Amino acid sequence: MSLLISDATAQDAATAASAVTDPLLSLLPLVLFGVVFYFLLIRPQAKRQKEHRRMIDALTKGDEVVTMGGLAGRITDLGDNFIQVEIADGIQVKVRRAAIEAVMPKGSLKDL
């Protein structure tokens, strides 16, 4: 019958002390994984979002921008949530502020 049921043995003091520290040591890899996850994924993403928010708040009339959809143009009007972008002579489109991907250097759009 000893094949199916293990024998119960009493623990000595050293075994009892190691049993207390084992749960703490077993949580250590999980904590380390969380720290690595934070520094490699969460923190850089938050930094990118903060930089994008700063760029959107600094938009001014006359800036040359590129939208996430690939449209390039010059800002002609600013609103709280939307901006108007002139993509060609006399052609203006209204896009959300959050859809602006990048601000290009002045003079990048010479055809407008």
N, C-alpha and C positions, 0 to 999 in steps of 0.2 A: 504494500500500500504506500510505501514511501516514494514510489515513482511519480505519483500524481500530486501528492501534498508534501510541501517542504517542511522540514522540521523547524519548530520554533526554538530560537535560542535567545538567551538574555544578552543585552548589550552592556559592554563595559563603558567606563566614563569617556574614553577617547572616541569610541564609536558614537556615543550620544552627542558629544561636542561637534563632531564632523557632520552629524545629521542636522544640526541647527544651521551650520554655515552653508550646507549644500543648496538649500533653496535660494539663498542670497547669491551664491555663485551661479546658479542656473538662470537668474534674471540678468546677470551681467551682459551676456551676448545680446539680449533684447534691448537693453539700454544703449549699448554701443551701436546697434543697428539704428535705433531712433536718432542718435546724435549724428551719425553719418548721413542718414536720410535728410535730416534738417540742413546740414551744411552743404550737401551736394545738390539738393532739389528745391527745398522750400525757400531758403534764403536767397539764392540767385533769382528765382522767379519773382519774389517780392521786390527785389531790387530793380528788375526790369520793369515791373508794373509802376513803381514809383518814378522811374525815369520817363516812362511814357506819359504818365499823368503830368509831370513837370513840363514836358514838351508841349502837350496839348494846351495847358494853361498859358504858355508863353506865346501862343500863336497870335500874329498881328496881321492886319490888312497889308497885302502886298507880298507876303511870304509865298515862296514857291514850295509846293508840297506834292507828295505822292500818297495816294490812298491805298488801302489794303487790296482794293480791286485792280490796281495798276494804273489808275488815271493820274496824270500829272497836270498840274495847273497852278494858277496864281489865285490867292484868296482875294475876293472882292468884297465880301460882307461877312461879318461875324455875328453869331447869335449865341445864346446860352448853350443849346444842344446841337445846333446845326451851323454849318458854314457854307458859303457859296463860293464855288471854285470856277474860274474861267479856264476852260480847257482848250479853247480856240477863240478866234476873234468872234465876239458876239454870242458864243455858246457858253452858257453857265449852267452848272449842275449844283444841286444842294446835297451835301453829304453830312453825316453825323461827325461830330468832332472826334469821337473815339475811332472812327474809320481812317484817320490820318496815320499813315505808317511812318513817314519821315518828312523832315523839312530839308529841302535841298538848298545848296548855296545860291546866293543871288546871281542871276545871269545864266542859270542852267537852262532856262526855257527861253531861247532867243527867238523862237518862231511865233510867240504870242504877241 
